[in-house]
Amino acid sequence: MISNLVPKDLPIDTFEGKAWVSLVAFTMEKIRPRILPHVKYVSNFHEINLRTYINYKDKPGVYFLNIEGEKSLSVFIAKALSGLPYEKALMKREKNFYHSSNKRKNLTLMLLLLLRRSS
């Protein structure tokens, strides 16, 4: 099923014969071109991406199935500069929880971080 979402010329990397998908949530901070200062309104934003892993010409890589960002201007700039498929989404972050709602795709992503202490 993942192969239907990835361009045919990008071989999907597998582990023990299975493709893997990751839902990764984080907050970008002070992101900017080197020659410019960071501007909090644009440079700091929450992001969630859905990715799988590829191996192109014996080089491992990441293929983004979906990348969502919290702020419209940040998403516009990131997409323009990186060429990655950034999309604006309504996002909320709490201590161990991310929620993203993309109205255009009718897609909701939620990530709950469960921390377990080792004994």
N, CA, C and O atoms as CSV, one atom per row, in Angstrom:
chain,resi,resn,atom,element,x,y,z
A,1,MET,N,N,0.811,-1.188,0.000
A,1,MET,CA,C,0.000,0.000,0.000
A,1,MET,C,C,0.861,1.262,0.000
A,1,MET,O,O,0.531,2.229,-0.686
A,2,ILE,N,N,1.950,1.267,0.751
A,2,ILE,CA,C,2.850,2.429,0.775
A,2,ILE,C,C,3.406,2.680,-0.622
A,2,ILE,O,O,3.589,3.833,-1.010
A,3,SER,N,N,3.671,1.641,-1.369
A,3,SER,CA,C,4.244,1.814,-2.705
A,3,SER,C,C,3.351,2.654,-3.615
A,3,SER,O,O,3.846,3.255,-4.568
A,4,ASN,N,N,2.067,2.708,-3.348
A,4,ASN,CA,C,1.157,3.538,-4.143
A,4,ASN,C,C,1.323,5.026,-3.836
A,4,ASN,O,O,0.854,5.867,-4.603
A,5,LEU,N,N,1.978,5.359,-2.736
A,5,LEU,CA,C,2.123,6.741,-2.304
A,5,LEU,C,C,3.504,7.328,-2.596
A,5,LEU,O,O,3.727,8.526,-2.421
A,6,VAL,N,N,4.415,6.485,-3.038
A,6,VAL,CA,C,5.799,6.892,-3.278
A,6,VAL,C,C,6.090,6.758,-4.775
A,6,VAL,O,O,5.688,5.769,-5.389
A,7,PRO,N,N,6.787,7.741,-5.377
A,7,PRO,CA,C,7.134,7.621,-6.798
A,7,PRO,C,C,7.829,6.289,-7.099
A,7,PRO,O,O,8.635,5.802,-6.306
A,8,LYS,N,N,7.509,5.723,-8.237
A,8,LYS,CA,C,8.014,4.393,-8.626
A,8,LYS,C,C,9.541,4.315,-8.647
A,8,LYS,O,O,10.103,3.251,-8.388
A,9,ASP,N,N,10.227,5.436,-8.954
A,9,ASP,CA,C,11.692,5.399,-9.040
A,9,ASP,C,C,12.389,5.520,-7.681
A,9,ASP,O,O,13.617,5.561,-7.617
A,10,LEU,N,N,11.609,5.576,-6.592
A,10,LEU,CA,C,12.188,5.623,-5.244
A,10,LEU,C,C,11.887,4.314,-4.529
A,10,LEU,O,O,10.783,4.128,-4.017
A,11,PRO,N,N,12.863,3.397,-4.488
A,11,PRO,CA,C,12.633,2.117,-3.821
A,11,PRO,C,C,12.408,2.295,-2.316
A,11,PRO,O,O,13.170,2.995,-1.648
A,12,ILE,N,N,11.386,1.676,-1.802
A,12,ILE,CA,C,11.075,1.763,-0.380
A,12,ILE,C,C,12.057,0.909,0.401
A,12,ILE,O,O,12.284,-0.255,0.073
A,13,ASP,N,N,12.634,1.495,1.433
A,13,ASP,CA,C,13.550,0.790,2.314
A,13,ASP,C,C,12.715,-0.056,3.279
A,13,ASP,O,O,11.678,0.390,3.770
A,14,THR,N,N,13.165,-1.244,3.537
A,14,THR,CA,C,12.415,-2.130,4.436
A,14,THR,C,C,13.317,-2.634,5.555
A,14,THR,O,O,14.543,-2.602,5.456
A,15,PHE,N,N,12.681,-3.093,6.608
A,15,PHE,CA,C,13.364,-3.742,7.711
A,15,PHE,C,C,12.640,-5.058,7.939
A,15,PHE,O,O,11.441,-5.076,8.215
A,16,GLU,N,N,13.370,-6.153,7.824
A,16,GLU,CA,C,12.788,-7.495,7.938
A,16,GLU,C,C,11.604,-7.663,6.994
A,16,GLU,O,O,10.595,-8.283,7.330
A,17,GLY,N,N,11.761,-7.082,5.779
A,17,GLY,CA,C,10.759,-7.242,4.733
A,17,GLY,C,C,9.548,-6.332,4.839
A,17,GLY,O,O,8.613,-6.460,4.049
A,18,LYS,N,N,9.546,-5.426,5.790
A,18,LYS,CA,C,8.396,-4.552,5.985
A,18,LYS,C,C,8.786,-3.083,5.838
A,18,LYS,O,O,9.837,-2.650,6.309
A,19,ALA,N,N,7.904,-2.325,5.166
A,19,ALA,CA,C,8.096,-0.876,5.078
A,19,ALA,C,C,7.642,-0.248,6.389
A,19,ALA,O,O,6.733,-0.750,7.051
A,20,TRP,N,N,8.280,0.843,6.751
A,20,TRP,CA,C,7.946,1.529,7.994
A,20,TRP,C,C,7.466,2.937,7.691
A,20,TRP,O,O,7.921,3.580,6.745
A,21,VAL,N,N,6.539,3.401,8.516
A,21,VAL,CA,C,6.014,4.761,8.436
A,21,VAL,C,C,6.160,5.370,9.825
A,21,VAL,O,O,5.905,4.706,10.830
A,22,SER,N,N,6.565,6.624,9.880
A,22,SER,CA,C,6.708,7.323,11.164
A,22,SER,C,C,5.849,8.580,11.161
A,22,SER,O,O,5.744,9.279,10.153
A,23,LEU,N,N,5.246,8.847,12.292
A,23,LEU,CA,C,4.552,10.100,12.542
A,23,LEU,C,C,5.436,10.869,13.509
A,23,LEU,O,O,5.604,10.465,14.660
A,24,VAL,N,N,6.004,11.982,13.040
A,24,VAL,CA,C,7.001,12.717,13.814
A,24,VAL,C,C,6.481,14.124,14.119
A,24,VAL,O,O,6.114,14.868,13.209
A,25,ALA,N,N,6.455,14.474,15.379
A,25,ALA,CA,C,5.981,15.788,15.806
A,25,ALA,C,C,7.105,16.523,16.522
A,25,ALA,O,O,7.845,15.930,17.307
A,26,PHE,N,N,7.225,17.808,16.248
A,26,PHE,CA,C,8.258,18.611,16.905
A,26,PHE,C,C,7.939,20.083,16.733
A,26,PHE,O,O,7.005,20.449,16.019
A,27,THR,N,N,8.716,20.916,17.388
A,27,THR,CA,C,8.578,22.360,17.254
A,27,THR,C,C,9.858,22.918,16.662
A,27,THR,O,O,10.947,22.710,17.198
A,28,MET,N,N,9.719,23.629,15.554
A,28,MET,CA,C,10.861,24.311,14.938
A,28,MET,C,C,11.066,25.612,15.710
A,28,MET,O,O,10.102,26.307,16.032
A,29,GLU,N,N,12.317,25.936,16.003
A,29,GLU,CA,C,12.614,27.170,16.715
A,29,GLU,C,C,13.789,27.890,16.063
A,29,GLU,O,O,14.809,27.282,15.736
A,30,LYS,N,N,13.627,29.167,15.886
A,30,LYS,CA,C,14.660,30.046,15.330
A,30,LYS,C,C,15.115,29.605,13.941
A,30,LYS,O,O,16.291,29.733,13.600
A,31,ILE,N,N,14.184,29.087,13.142
A,31,ILE,CA,C,14.499,28.668,11.775
A,31,ILE,C,C,14.550,29.907,10.885
A,31,ILE,O,O,13.654,30.751,10.932
A,32,ARG,N,N,15.603,30.010,10.076
A,32,ARG,CA,C,15.779,31.188,9.225
A,32,ARG,C,C,16.930,30.956,8.261
A,32,ARG,O,O,17.779,30.100,8.512
A,33,PRO,N,N,16.975,31.697,7.169
A,33,PRO,CA,C,18.180,31.678,6.344
A,33,PRO,C,C,19.337,32.274,7.138
A,33,PRO,O,O,19.125,33.170,7.955
A,34,ARG,N,N,20.529,31.802,6.915
A,34,ARG,CA,C,21.701,32.237,7.689
A,34,ARG,C,C,21.905,33.750,7.696
A,34,ARG,O,O,22.371,34.315,8.686
A,35,ILE,N,N,21.561,34.389,6.611
A,35,ILE,CA,C,21.855,35.827,6.503
A,35,ILE,C,C,20.804,36.710,7.182
A,35,ILE,O,O,20.966,37.928,7.256
A,36,LEU,N,N,19.728,36.091,7.675
A,36,LEU,CA,C,18.650,36.859,8.297
A,36,LEU,C,C,18.492,36.503,9.770
A,36,LEU,O,O,18.808,35.388,10.184
A,37,PRO,N,N,18.003,37.452,10.557
A,37,PRO,CA,C,17.712,37.126,11.959
A,37,PRO,C,C,16.425,36.310,12.050
A,37,PRO,O,O,15.598,36.351,11.138
A,38,HIS,N,N,16.252,35.575,13.136
A,38,HIS,CA,C,14.997,34.847,13.294
A,38,HIS,C,C,13.921,35.814,13.774
A,38,HIS,O,O,14.190,36.759,14.515
A,39,VAL,N,N,12.709,35.551,13.333
A,39,VAL,CA,C,11.547,36.341,13.724
A,39,VAL,C,C,10.566,35.358,14.337
A,39,VAL,O,O,10.081,34.455,13.655
A,40,LYS,N,N,10.273,35.526,15.614
A,40,LYS,CA,C,9.484,34.542,16.355
A,40,LYS,C,C,8.207,34.131,15.626
A,40,LYS,O,O,7.876,32.946,15.595
A,41,TYR,N,N,7.482,35.086,15.040
A,41,TYR,CA,C,6.210,34.769,14.391
A,41,TYR,C,C,6.383,33.796,13.216
A,41,TYR,O,O,5.494,32.992,12.934
A,42,VAL,N,N,7.513,33.874,12.547
A,42,VAL,CA,C,7.755,33.020,11.379
A,42,VAL,C,C,8.694,31.862,11.719
A,42,VAL,O,O,8.514,30.750,11.221
A,43,SER,N,N,9.682,32.114,12.552
A,43,SER,CA,C,10.763,31.163,12.799
A,43,SER,C,C,10.418,30.049,13.771
A,43,SER,O,O,11.086,29.015,13.777
A,44,ASN,N,N,9.403,30.230,14.587
A,44,ASN,CA,C,9.002,29.219,15.575
A,44,ASN,C,C,7.619,28.693,15.211
A,44,ASN,O,O,6.662,29.462,15.123
A,45,PHE,N,N,7.513,27.378,14.998
A,45,PHE,CA,C,6.210,26.801,14.670
A,45,PHE,C,C,6.213,25.296,14.921
A,45,PHE,O,O,7.252,24.638,14.853
A,46,HIS,N,N,5.035,24.772,15.211
A,46,HIS,CA,C,4.870,23.336,15.397
A,46,HIS,C,C,4.784,22.667,14.025
A,46,HIS,O,O,4.314,23.258,13.053
A,47,GLU,N,N,5.249,21.427,13.973
A,47,GLU,CA,C,5.221,20.672,12.717
A,47,GLU,C,C,4.949,19.204,13.031
A,47,GLU,O,O,5.420,18.675,14.037
A,48,ILE,N,N,4.199,18.572,12.176
A,48,ILE,CA,C,3.997,17.120,12.227
A,48,ILE,C,C,4.225,16.600,10.823
A,48,ILE,O,O,3.680,17.132,9.856
A,49,ASN,N,N,5.038,15.552,10.714
A,49,ASN,CA,C,5.178,14.960,9.387
A,49,ASN,C,C,4.985,13.449,9.439
A,49,ASN,O,O,5.291,12.780,10.426
A,50,LEU,N,N,4.472,12.962,8.349
A,50,LEU,CA,C,4.246,11.543,8.148
A,50,LEU,C,C,5.229,11.121,7.074
A,50,LEU,O,O,5.219,11.664,5.969
A,51,ARG,N,N,6.079,10.154,7.394
A,51,ARG,CA,C,7.176,9.807,6.478
A,51,ARG,C,C,7.361,8.306,6.367
A,51,ARG,O,O,6.962,7.536,7.241
A,52,THR,N,N,7.973,7.922,5.273
A,52,THR,CA,C,8.441,6.559,5.115
A,52,THR,C,C,9.898,6.649,4.694
A,52,THR,O,O,10.441,7.741,4.525
A,53,TYR,N,N,10.512,5.517,4.529
A,53,TYR,CA,C,11.955,5.491,4.299
A,53,TYR,C,C,12.252,4.838,2.954
A,53,TYR,O,O,11.626,3.852,2.567
A,54,ILE,N,N,13.224,5.415,2.255
A,54,ILE,CA,C,13.578,4.949,0.916
A,54,ILE,C,C,15.073,4.653,0.862
A,54,ILE,O,O,15.826,5.021,1.764
A,55,ASN,N,N,15.487,3.983,-0.208
A,55,ASN,CA,C,16.896,3.735,-0.453
A,55,ASN,C,C,17.129,3.959,-1.937
A,55,ASN,O,O,16.850,3.086,-2.759
A,56,TYR,N,N,17.641,5.133,-2.271
A,56,TYR,CA,C,17.830,5.522,-3.664
A,56,TYR,C,C,19.307,5.483,-4.007
A,56,TYR,O,O,20.113,6.199,-3.412
A,57,LYS,N,N,19.658,4.636,-4.976
A,57,LYS,CA,C,21.056,4.479,-5.400
A,57,LYS,C,C,21.951,4.172,-4.203
A,57,LYS,O,O,23.019,4.763,-4.044
A,58,ASP,N,N,21.499,3.239,-3.362
A,58,ASP,CA,C,22.214,2.792,-2.167
A,58,ASP,C,C,22.418,3.883,-1.125
A,58,ASP,O,O,23.317,3.787,-0.289
A,59,LYS,N,N,21.590,4.914,-1.172
A,59,LYS,CA,C,21.625,5.966,-0.154
A,59,LYS,C,C,20.281,5.988,0.565
A,59,LYS,O,O,19.244,6.196,-0.065
A,60,PRO,N,N,20.293,5.775,1.887
A,60,PRO,CA,C,19.035,5.819,2.630
A,60,PRO,C,C,18.501,7.249,2.698
A,60,PRO,O,O,19.266,8.212,2.743
A,61,GLY,N,N,17.175,7.364,2.703
A,61,GLY,CA,C,16.564,8.686,2.764
A,61,GLY,C,C,15.169,8.623,3.349
A,61,GLY,O,O,14.671,7.560,3.721
A,62,VAL,N,N,14.562,9.777,3.419
A,62,VAL,CA,C,13.216,9.930,3.954
A,62,VAL,C,C,12.333,10.458,2.835
A,62,VAL,O,O,12.732,11.352,2.090
A,63,TYR,N,N,11.135,9.906,2.719
A,63,TYR,CA,C,10.142,10.423,1.780
A,63,TYR,C,C,8.957,10.905,2.604
A,63,TYR,O,O,8.335,10.131,3.331
A,64,PHE,N,N,8.653,12.186,2.484
A,64,PHE,CA,C,7.564,12.769,3.262
A,64,PHE,C,C,6.229,12.535,2.575
A,64,PHE,O,O,6.002,13.003,1.459
A,65,LEU,N,N,5.361,11.816,3.240
A,65,LEU,CA,C,4.009,11.597,2.737
A,65,LEU,C,C,3.132,12.808,3.022
A,65,LEU,O,O,2.215,13.115,2.260
A,66,ASN,N,N,3.419,13.490,4.120
A,66,ASN,CA,C,2.661,14.670,4.515
A,66,ASN,C,C,3.498,15.472,5.515
A,66,ASN,O,O,4.102,14.905,6.425
A,67,ILE,N,N,3.526,16.790,5.336
A,67,ILE,CA,C,4.192,17.678,6.286
A,67,ILE,C,C,3.221,18.804,6.597
A,67,ILE,O,O,2.770,19.515,5.698
A,68,GLU,N,N,2.905,18.959,7.863
A,68,GLU,CA,C,1.974,20.003,8.257
A,68,GLU,C,C,2.649,20.959,9.221
A,68,GLU,O,O,3.374,20.551,10.128
A,69,GLY,N,N,2.392,22.248,9.001
A,69,GLY,CA,C,2.937,23.280,9.860
A,69,GLY,C,C,1.832,24.159,10.407
A,69,GLY,O,O,0.746,24.266,9.837
A,70,GLU,N,N,2.139,24.778,11.519
A,70,GLU,CA,C,1.153,25.552,12.268
A,70,GLU,C,C,0.848,26.925,11.656
A,70,GLU,O,O,-0.301,27.366,11.689
A,71,LYS,N,N,1.840,27.597,11.106
A,71,LYS,CA,C,1.676,28.988,10.691
A,71,LYS,C,C,1.710,29.134,9.170
A,71,LYS,O,O,2.587,28.585,8.503
A,72,SER,N,N,0.747,29.877,8.633
A,72,SER,CA,C,0.617,30.044,7.175
A,72,SER,C,C,1.886,30.582,6.535
A,72,SER,O,O,2.366,30.028,5.546
A,73,LEU,N,N,2.431,31.654,7.088
A,73,LEU,CA,C,3.619,32.254,6.488
A,73,LEU,C,C,4.824,31.322,6.589
A,73,LEU,O,O,5.605,31.221,5.643
A,74,SER,N,N,4.981,30.649,7.707
A,74,SER,CA,C,6.076,29.685,7.876
A,74,SER,C,C,5.967,28.559,6.859
A,74,SER,O,O,6.963,28.158,6.256
A,75,VAL,N,N,4.760,28.054,6.674
A,75,VAL,CA,C,4.524,26.968,5.714
A,75,VAL,C,C,4.826,27.437,4.299
A,75,VAL,O,O,5.460,26.712,3.532
A,76,PHE,N,N,4.385,28.632,3.941
A,76,PHE,CA,C,4.641,29.184,2.604
A,76,PHE,C,C,6.142,29.288,2.351
A,76,PHE,O,O,6.629,28.866,1.302
A,77,ILE,N,N,6.874,29.851,3.310
A,77,ILE,CA,C,8.320,30.036,3.144
A,77,ILE,C,C,9.035,28.686,3.106
A,77,ILE,O,O,9.896,28.469,2.253
A,78,ALA,N,N,8.691,27.781,4.015
A,78,ALA,CA,C,9.345,26.463,4.050
A,78,ALA,C,C,9.120,25.702,2.744
A,78,ALA,O,O,10.040,25.082,2.212
A,79,LYS,N,N,7.908,25.755,2.241
A,79,LYS,CA,C,7.595,25.063,0.983
A,79,LYS,C,C,8.358,25.693,-0.192
A,79,LYS,O,O,8.888,24.986,-1.049
A,80,ALA,N,N,8.406,27.018,-0.219
A,80,ALA,CA,C,9.099,27.711,-1.309
A,80,ALA,C,C,10.602,27.447,-1.292
A,80,ALA,O,O,11.212,27.254,-2.344
A,81,LEU,N,N,11.201,27.439,-0.100
A,81,LEU,CA,C,12.651,27.269,-0.004
A,81,LEU,C,C,13.096,25.814,-0.092
A,81,LEU,O,O,14.172,25.530,-0.617
A,82,SER,N,N,12.285,24.890,0.415
A,82,SER,CA,C,12.718,23.486,0.471
A,82,SER,C,C,12.138,22.632,-0.659
A,82,SER,O,O,12.715,21.608,-1.024
A,83,GLY,N,N,11.007,23.050,-1.207
A,83,GLY,CA,C,10.338,22.227,-2.214
A,83,GLY,C,C,9.587,21.048,-1.613
A,83,GLY,O,O,9.046,20.221,-2.346
A,84,LEU,N,N,9.550,20.962,-0.292
A,84,LEU,CA,C,8.849,19.863,0.381
A,84,LEU,C,C,7.355,20.170,0.457
A,84,LEU,O,O,6.958,21.334,0.398
A,85,PRO,N,N,6.531,19.141,0.588
A,85,PRO,CA,C,5.072,19.324,0.520
A,85,PRO,C,C,4.431,19.834,1.812
A,85,PRO,O,O,3.526,19.204,2.359
A,86,TYR,N,N,4.909,20.975,2.287
A,86,TYR,CA,C,4.328,21.579,3.490
A,86,TYR,C,C,2.893,22.004,3.234
A,86,TYR,O,O,2.556,22.470,2.145
A,87,GLU,N,N,2.049,21.840,4.251
A,87,GLU,CA,C,0.671,22.319,4.206
A,87,GLU,C,C,0.322,22.949,5.540
A,87,GLU,O,O,0.811,22.530,6.589
A,88,LYS,N,N,-0.518,23.949,5.487
A,88,LYS,CA,C,-0.989,24.618,6.699
A,88,LYS,C,C,-2.029,23.737,7.372
A,88,LYS,O,O,-2.886,23.150,6.711
A,89,ALA,N,N,-1.944,23.653,8.688
A,89,ALA,CA,C,-2.928,22.899,9.461
A,89,ALA,C,C,-3.170,23.624,10.780
A,89,ALA,O,O,-2.308,24.347,11.278
A,90,LEU,N,N,-4.339,23.418,11.322
A,90,LEU,CA,C,-4.615,23.912,12.664
A,90,LEU,C,C,-3.897,22.972,13.615
A,90,LEU,O,O,-4.131,21.763,13.595
A,91,MET,N,N,-3.020,23.524,14.451
A,91,MET,CA,C,-2.215,22.675,15.314
A,91,MET,C,C,-2.298,23.127,16.762
A,91,MET,O,O,-2.445,24.309,17.074
A,92,LYS,N,N,-2.198,22.143,17.616
A,92,LYS,CA,C,-2.191,22.398,19.055
A,92,LYS,C,C,-1.145,21.478,19.668
A,92,LYS,O,O,-1.050,20.299,19.327
A,93,ARG,N,N,-0.363,22.045,20.579
A,93,ARG,CA,C,0.625,21.244,21.282
A,93,ARG,C,C,0.475,21.471,22.775
A,93,ARG,O,O,0.384,22.602,23.252
A,94,GLU,N,N,0.453,20.383,23.478
A,94,GLU,CA,C,0.492,20.422,24.929
A,94,GLU,C,C,1.708,19.613,25.345
A,94,GLU,O,O,2.468,19.165,24.487
A,95,LYS,N,N,1.908,19.419,26.623
A,95,LYS,CA,C,3.129,18.780,27.112
A,95,LYS,C,C,3.486,17.491,26.369
A,95,LYS,O,O,4.601,17.381,25.859
A,96,ASN,N,N,2.599,16.533,26.293
A,96,ASN,CA,C,2.890,15.247,25.641
A,96,ASN,C,C,1.894,14.921,24.535
A,96,ASN,O,O,1.608,13.751,24.279
A,97,PHE,N,N,1.365,15.953,23.877
A,97,PHE,CA,C,0.300,15.725,22.906
A,97,PHE,C,C,0.392,16.727,21.756
A,97,PHE,O,O,0.557,17.927,21.975
A,98,TYR,N,N,0.282,16.220,20.534
A,98,TYR,CA,C,0.195,17.058,19.336
A,98,TYR,C,C,-1.104,16.718,18.627
A,98,TYR,O,O,-1.507,15.556,18.565
A,99,HIS,N,N,-1.751,17.741,18.097
A,99,HIS,CA,C,-2.974,17.547,17.319
A,99,HIS,C,C,-2.874,18.434,16.085
A,99,HIS,O,O,-2.525,19.610,16.186
A,100,SER,N,N,-3.178,17.873,14.934
A,100,SER,CA,C,-3.116,18.610,13.684
A,100,SER,C,C,-4.374,18.308,12.882
A,100,SER,O,O,-4.763,17.150,12.728
A,101,SER,N,N,-4.999,19.356,12.377
A,101,SER,CA,C,-6.205,19.184,11.575
A,101,SER,C,C,-6.041,19.933,10.259
A,101,SER,O,O,-5.948,21.160,10.240
A,102,ASN,N,N,-6.008,19.184,9.162
A,102,ASN,CA,C,-5.855,19.742,7.825
A,102,ASN,C,C,-7.226,19.708,7.149
A,102,ASN,O,O,-7.669,18.658,6.683
A,103,LYS,N,N,-7.881,20.841,7.099
A,103,LYS,CA,C,-9.234,20.895,6.546
A,103,LYS,C,C,-9.262,20.595,5.053
A,103,LYS,O,O,-10.217,19.990,4.565
A,104,ARG,N,N,-8.228,21.010,4.318
A,104,ARG,CA,C,-8.198,20.783,2.873
A,104,ARG,C,C,-8.209,19.293,2.538
A,104,ARG,O,O,-8.859,18.871,1.581
A,105,LYS,N,N,-7.487,18.497,3.331
A,105,LYS,CA,C,-7.415,17.052,3.105
A,105,LYS,C,C,-8.406,16.270,3.954
A,105,LYS,O,O,-8.525,15.052,3.820
A,106,ASN,N,N,-9.122,16.981,4.834
A,106,ASN,CA,C,-10.006,16.309,5.787
A,106,ASN,C,C,-9.209,15.240,6.557
A,106,ASN,O,O,-9.621,14.085,6.666
A,107,LEU,N,N,-8.064,15.670,7.081
A,107,LEU,CA,C,-7.128,14.764,7.737
A,107,LEU,C,C,-6.812,15.286,9.133
A,107,LEU,O,O,-6.496,16.463,9.307
A,108,THR,N,N,-6.897,14.417,10.111
A,108,THR,CA,C,-6.525,14.756,11.483
A,108,THR,C,C,-5.435,13.806,11.943
A,108,THR,O,O,-5.562,12.588,11.818
A,109,LEU,N,N,-4.360,14.375,12.475
A,109,LEU,CA,C,-3.261,13.586,13.027
A,109,LEU,C,C,-3.148,13.915,14.504
A,109,LEU,O,O,-3.187,15.082,14.895
A,110,MET,N,N,-3.010,12.880,15.322
A,110,MET,CA,C,-2.817,13.077,16.758
A,110,MET,C,C,-1.672,12.201,17.223
A,110,MET,O,O,-1.540,11.053,16.797
A,111,LEU,N,N,-0.860,12.741,18.087
A,111,LEU,CA,C,0.275,12.001,18.621
A,111,LEU,C,C,0.329,12.225,20.121
A,111,LEU,O,O,0.443,13.356,20.595
A,112,LEU,N,N,0.247,11.148,20.845
A,112,LEU,CA,C,0.345,11.179,22.300
A,112,LEU,C,C,1.679,10.545,22.670
A,112,LEU,O,O,1.955,9.402,22.305
A,113,LEU,N,N,2.491,11.282,23.386
A,113,LEU,CA,C,3.806,10.784,23.784
A,113,LEU,C,C,3.687,10.110,25.138
A,113,LEU,O,O,3.305,10.739,26.125
A,114,LEU,N,N,4.011,8.848,25.178
A,114,LEU,CA,C,3.972,8.096,26.421
A,114,LEU,C,C,5.416,7.854,26.856
A,114,LEU,O,O,6.205,7.246,26.132
A,115,LEU,N,N,5.737,8.329,28.025
A,115,LEU,CA,C,7.095,8.183,28.532
A,115,LEU,C,C,7.111,7.106,29.599
A,115,LEU,O,O,6.281,7.100,30.508
A,116,ARG,N,N,8.049,6.210,29.478
A,116,ARG,CA,C,8.177,5.133,30.451
A,116,ARG,C,C,9.565,5.194,31.063
A,116,ARG,O,O,10.566,5.263,30.350
A,117,ARG,N,N,9.617,5.168,32.358
A,117,ARG,CA,C,10.909,5.213,33.046
A,117,ARG,C,C,11.431,3.803,33.208
A,117,ARG,O,O,10.689,2.882,33.549
A,118,SER,N,N,12.712,3.648,32.959
A,118,SER,CA,C,13.314,2.331,33.169
A,118,SER,C,C,13.681,2.193,34.643
A,118,SER,O,O,13.970,3.179,35.321
A,119,SER,N,N,13.664,0.957,35.122
A,119,SER,CA,C,13.945,0.734,36.557
A,119,SER,C,C,15.397,0.384,36.790
A,119,SER,O,O,15.803,0.166,37.932
